[in-house]
Amino acid sequence: MMMDTIKIAGQMDAPPIDAQIFRAAMKKVATPVTILATGHGDLRHGMTASAVCSLSDQPPMILACINRNSAILPHLRANGCFSANFLAEGQAELAQCFAGMTKIYGADRFNLGTWNTLATGAPVLGDALSVFDCRLECEYDSPTHAVLVGRVEAIVKEGTTRALVYASGQFGFPAPI
């Protein structure tokens, strides 16, 4: 197996990692598909995200990374809460909509699916695989992204279908192990 480029932490003379090589390598990694949502009433905002994961179970916390230029970020900060809605197989259309791949924009995206609220008041998707309703605990800045930590205040776990994942530029679902 041939390696394109490898940079070892602390190695001063290593060549910089090429962005295209990095993207190509990461594209092969399957990630869960999540809709992050915030807002109250008709003032709702959402986006599809793939950089969302658990951070801690004591206390329960979610980690989400959002591009600093994302339209949802100022609203999420102002509301101080968000939901992480992990999608199930059959929900690729929702993922595409919230990723901006359709002609549906803004709060109109919430006309797809059944949206409710839980503890924080952030919109939560009623038939998602798992939903984590979070208060914004803290935020860290990276050069390109805001790294958000949400303290989980409520959970909905359907668990009746398989998770929707994204890998190699396509939506899919994991095969049984």
GIHUWO-V722925 format. One record per residue. RES is the residue in one letter. SS is DSSP state (a for helix, b for strand, c for the rest). NEAR is the number of other ideal C-beta (glycine too) atoms within 10 Angstrom. D_CENTER is the distance of its C-alpha to the mean C-alpha in whole Angstrom. Layout:
# GIHUWO-V722925
res:RES ss:SS near:NEAR d_center:D_CENTER
res:RES ss:SS near:NEAR d_center:D_CENTER
This chain:
# GIHUWO-V722925
res:M ss:c near:2 d_center:32
res:M ss:c near:3 d_center:32
res:M ss:c near:6 d_center:30
res:D ss:c near:11 d_center:29
res:T ss:c near:12 d_center:28
res:I ss:c near:10 d_center:27
res:K ss:c near:11 d_center:27
res:I ss:c near:6 d_center:28
res:A ss:c near:5 d_center:27
res:G ss:c near:6 d_center:31
res:Q ss:c near:9 d_center:32
res:M ss:c near:4 d_center:34
res:D ss:c near:4 d_center:35
res:A ss:c near:12 d_center:32
res:P ss:c near:9 d_center:31
res:P ss:c near:7 d_center:28
res:I ss:c near:13 d_center:25
res:D ss:c near:11 d_center:25
res:A ss:a near:8 d_center:21
res:Q ss:a near:9 d_center:22
res:I ss:a near:13 d_center:23
res:F ss:a near:13 d_center:20
res:R ss:a near:9 d_center:17
res:A ss:a near:12 d_center:20
res:A ss:a near:12 d_center:19
res:M ss:a near:11 d_center:15
res:K ss:a near:12 d_center:15
res:K ss:c near:9 d_center:17
res:V ss:c near:11 d_center:15
res:A ss:c near:14 d_center:13
res:T ss:b near:15 d_center:9
res:P ss:b near:19 d_center:8
res:V ss:c near:28 d_center:6
res:T ss:b near:31 d_center:4
res:I ss:b near:29 d_center:6
res:L ss:b near:27 d_center:6
res:A ss:b near:27 d_center:9
res:T ss:b near:26 d_center:12
res:G ss:b near:23 d_center:16
res:H ss:b near:13 d_center:19
res:G ss:c near:9 d_center:22
res:D ss:c near:7 d_center:22
res:L ss:b near:12 d_center:20
res:R ss:b near:20 d_center:16
res:H ss:b near:25 d_center:13
res:G ss:b near:27 d_center:10
res:M ss:b near:20 d_center:8
res:T ss:b near:20 d_center:6
res:A ss:b near:23 d_center:3
res:S ss:c near:18 d_center:4
res:A ss:c near:15 d_center:5
res:V ss:b near:22 d_center:4
res:C ss:b near:13 d_center:8
res:S ss:b near:12 d_center:11
res:L ss:b near:15 d_center:13
res:S ss:b near:12 d_center:17
res:D ss:b near:8 d_center:18
res:Q ss:c near:5 d_center:21
res:P ss:c near:9 d_center:20
res:P ss:b near:15 d_center:17
res:M ss:b near:18 d_center:14
res:I ss:b near:23 d_center:10
res:L ss:b near:16 d_center:9
res:A ss:b near:23 d_center:6
res:C ss:b near:16 d_center:7
res:I ss:b near:20 d_center:8
res:N ss:b near:14 d_center:11
res:R ss:c near:11 d_center:14
res:N ss:c near:8 d_center:15
res:S ss:c near:16 d_center:12
res:A ss:c near:13 d_center:14
res:I ss:a near:21 d_center:12
res:L ss:a near:20 d_center:12
res:P ss:a near:10 d_center:16
res:H ss:a near:17 d_center:16
res:L ss:a near:25 d_center:13
res:R ss:a near:14 d_center:16
res:A ss:a near:13 d_center:19
res:N ss:a near:20 d_center:17
res:G ss:c near:15 d_center:17
res:C ss:b near:22 d_center:14
res:F ss:b near:30 d_center:11
res:S ss:b near:32 d_center:10
res:A ss:b near:27 d_center:7
res:N ss:b near:33 d_center:8
res:F ss:b near:20 d_center:8
res:L ss:c near:28 d_center:10
res:A ss:b near:22 d_center:13
res:E ss:c near:15 d_center:16
res:G ss:c near:12 d_center:17
res:Q ss:c near:24 d_center:14
res:A ss:a near:17 d_center:14
res:E ss:a near:13 d_center:15
res:L ss:a near:24 d_center:13
res:A ss:a near:19 d_center:10
res:Q ss:a near:16 d_center:13
res:C ss:a near:23 d_center:14
res:F ss:a near:28 d_center:11
res:A ss:c near:16 d_center:10
res:G ss:c near:13 d_center:14
res:M ss:c near:11 d_center:16
res:T ss:c near:14 d_center:18
res:K ss:c near:7 d_center:21
res:I ss:c near:15 d_center:19
res:Y ss:c near:10 d_center:18
res:G ss:a near:11 d_center:17
res:A ss:a near:15 d_center:18
res:D ss:a near:12 d_center:19
res:R ss:a near:23 d_center:16
res:F ss:a near:21 d_center:16
res:N ss:a near:9 d_center:20
res:L ss:c near:16 d_center:18
res:G ss:c near:19 d_center:17
res:T ss:c near:10 d_center:19
res:W ss:b near:19 d_center:17
res:N ss:b near:12 d_center:18
res:T ss:b near:15 d_center:18
res:L ss:c near:18 d_center:19
res:A ss:c near:15 d_center:20
res:T ss:c near:23 d_center:18
res:G ss:c near:16 d_center:18
res:A ss:c near:31 d_center:15
res:P ss:b near:27 d_center:14
res:V ss:b near:25 d_center:13
res:L ss:b near:27 d_center:13
res:G ss:c near:13 d_center:17
res:D ss:c near:17 d_center:16
res:A ss:c near:25 d_center:13
res:L ss:c near:23 d_center:13
res:S ss:b near:17 d_center:12
res:V ss:b near:27 d_center:11
res:F ss:b near:27 d_center:11
res:D ss:b near:26 d_center:13
res:C ss:b near:29 d_center:13
res:R ss:b near:17 d_center:15
res:L ss:b near:19 d_center:14
res:E ss:b near:15 d_center:17
res:C ss:b near:10 d_center:17
res:E ss:b near:14 d_center:15
res:Y ss:b near:11 d_center:16
res:D ss:b near:9 d_center:17
res:S ss:c near:9 d_center:17
res:P ss:c near:5 d_center:19
res:T ss:c near:9 d_center:16
res:H ss:b near:17 d_center:13
res:A ss:b near:17 d_center:12
res:V ss:b near:14 d_center:11
res:L ss:b near:23 d_center:11
res:V ss:b near:17 d_center:12
res:G ss:b near:29 d_center:12
res:R ss:b near:18 d_center:15
res:V ss:b near:23 d_center:15
res:E ss:b near:15 d_center:18
res:A ss:b near:15 d_center:17
res:I ss:b near:14 d_center:16
res:V ss:b near:19 d_center:16
res:K ss:b near:11 d_center:17
res:E ss:c near:14 d_center:18
res:G ss:c near:10 d_center:18
res:T ss:c near:8 d_center:21
res:T ss:c near:15 d_center:19
res:R ss:c near:15 d_center:17
res:A ss:b near:19 d_center:13
res:L ss:b near:23 d_center:12
res:V ss:b near:18 d_center:11
res:Y ss:b near:21 d_center:11
res:A ss:b near:15 d_center:14
res:S ss:c near:10 d_center:17
res:G ss:c near:7 d_center:16
res:Q ss:b near:8 d_center:16
res:F ss:b near:16 d_center:14
res:G ss:b near:16 d_center:16
res:F ss:b near:17 d_center:16
res:P ss:c near:13 d_center:18
res:A ss:c near:6 d_center:21
res:P ss:c near:5 d_center:23
res:I ss:c near:3 d_center:24
